[in-house]
Amino acid sequence: MNCCAVSGTNSFFNSQARHYEKYFRKKGLRKEQKYLAEGIQQRGIAQADLLEIGCGVGGLHLRLLQKGAGRATGFDISERMLASARQLSTEMGLAAQTQYWQGDFVALHDNAPAAEITILDKVLCCYADVRELIARSTAKTRRIYAVSYPRDNVFVRNAFRAAILFFKLFRVSFHPFYHSPAEIMKRIMAEGFEQTYERHTGIWIVQVFQRKRA
Ligand SMILES: C[S@@+](CC[C@H](N)C(=O)[O-])C[C@H]1O[C@@H](n2cnc3c(N)ncnc32)[C@H](O)[C@@H]1O
C-alpha cells in the first residue's frame, strides 16, 4: 500500500474508532466475530498466541484471551483504533498479554511475530493487494487462519461497488475493495491450508482454515 493509501486508511478508521469502541462496550462481539470465535475455538485455543491483523479496537482477540488463549499481537493502521484497543485491554486486565503495532502489516511483516492463530476480520476488503496480504499473513501462521470478508452475491457485490463509487466521487481518503471470494479461498489454500469452518451473515463470509500436516 502506498503512503497516501495508508494515511487515508488511518484517517478514515480514526474517525470510526469511537463508534467501534462504543459498540463493543455496549453489545460485545458482532455476529461475524462470534462466528469467528466459534470456528477458532473449535480447533482449540488453550495458551495459543494470536495475531490479529486489522484488529480495530481488539474486541475479538480480547474475548479469546478471556477464553484461554495465551497472548495476542494486534496490528492496525489506525492509531485511534489501537488507542481504544490498549484502553480496553487494560480495563479488562489483559494488558500484560497484549501488544500492539501500528502500521500496514504488509510493510511491517518482516518483524512481526509468528503466531499459532491469525485473524483478519473484515480487513481483506480494506486492502488493494489482497494477494500480498494473504501471502504475508499466512506465512506467519503456524496452525489456524481465520477470516471474514464480503459474500459472493449480487446484493453484496453491488453494495460494495456502490460504496466504492461513492467514496471515490466524494474523494473520501479511503475506499473499500471487493475481491473475488473464490480467489481469496484459492490463495489461502495454495498456502497450505484446508477449510474447517464456514458461516455467513447477511454481508460476511466467515471461514476458518487449518494448516495441513506435512
Ligand atoms: C473494517 S475495520 C475492522 C476492524 C476489526 N477487525 C473489527 O472487525 O472490528 C478494518 C481495519 O483494518 C485495518 N487495516 C486495513 N488494512 C490493514 C493492513 N494492511 N495492516 C494493518 N491494518 C489494516 C484498518 O485500519 C481498520 O481498522
The ligand as an SDF file (V2000), in Angstrom:
LIG
                    3D

 27 29  0  0  0  0  0  0  0  0999 V2000
  -13.3870   -2.6840    8.8090 C   0  0  0  0  0  0  0  0  0  0  0  0
  -12.1740   -2.4440   10.0340 S   0  0  0  0  0  0  0  0  0  0  0  0
  -12.3820   -3.8990   11.0220 C   0  0  0  0  0  0  0  0  0  0  0  0
  -11.7530   -3.7850   12.3950 C   0  0  0  0  0  0  0  0  0  0  0  0
  -11.9060   -5.0410   13.2610 C   0  0  0  0  0  0  0  0  0  0  0  0
  -11.2940   -6.1950   12.6290 N   0  0  0  0  0  0  0  0  0  0  0  0
  -13.3570   -5.3160   13.5390 C   0  0  0  0  0  0  0  0  0  0  0  0
  -13.9590   -6.1280   12.8440 O   0  0  0  0  0  0  0  0  0  0  0  0
  -13.9080   -4.6690   14.4360 O   0  0  0  0  0  0  0  0  0  0  0  0
  -10.6530   -2.7930    9.1640 C   0  0  0  0  0  0  0  0  0  0  0  0
   -9.4180   -2.4070    9.9660 C   0  0  0  0  0  0  0  0  0  0  0  0
   -8.2820   -2.9590    9.3000 O   0  0  0  0  0  0  0  0  0  0  0  0
   -7.2250   -2.0230    9.3460 C   0  0  0  0  0  0  0  0  0  0  0  0
   -6.3130   -2.3790    8.2410 N   0  0  0  0  0  0  0  0  0  0  0  0
   -6.6160   -2.4410    6.9170 C   0  0  0  0  0  0  0  0  0  0  0  0
   -5.5580   -2.8660    6.1970 N   0  0  0  0  0  0  0  0  0  0  0  0
   -4.5570   -3.0960    7.0960 C   0  0  0  0  0  0  0  0  0  0  0  0
   -3.2000   -3.5350    6.9690 C   0  0  0  0  0  0  0  0  0  0  0  0
   -2.6660   -3.8260    5.7770 N   0  0  0  0  0  0  0  0  0  0  0  0
   -2.4360   -3.6370    8.0920 N   0  0  0  0  0  0  0  0  0  0  0  0
   -2.9800   -3.3330    9.3140 C   0  0  0  0  0  0  0  0  0  0  0  0
   -4.2570   -2.9080    9.4900 N   0  0  0  0  0  0  0  0  0  0  0  0
   -5.0380   -2.7870    8.3980 C   0  0  0  0  0  0  0  0  0  0  0  0
   -7.9160   -0.6720    9.2450 C   0  0  0  0  0  0  0  0  0  0  0  0
   -7.1290    0.3700    9.7710 O   0  0  0  0  0  0  0  0  0  0  0  0
   -9.1880   -0.9090   10.0630 C   0  0  0  0  0  0  0  0  0  0  0  0
   -9.0420   -0.5400   11.4100 O   0  0  0  0  0  0  0  0  0  0  0  0
  1  2  1  0
  2  3  1  0
  2 10  1  0
  3  4  1  0
  4  5  1  0
  5  6  1  0
  5  7  1  0
  7  8  2  0
  7  9  1  0
 10 11  1  0
 11 12  1  0
 11 26  1  0
 12 13  1  0
 13 14  1  0
 13 24  1  0
 14 15  1  0
 14 23  1  0
 15 16  2  0
 16 17  1  0
 17 18  1  0
 17 23  2  0
 18 19  1  0
 18 20  2  0
 20 21  1  0
 21 22  2  0
 22 23  1  0
 24 25  1  0
 24 26  1  0
 26 27  1  0
M  CHG  2   2   1   9  -1
M  END
$$$$
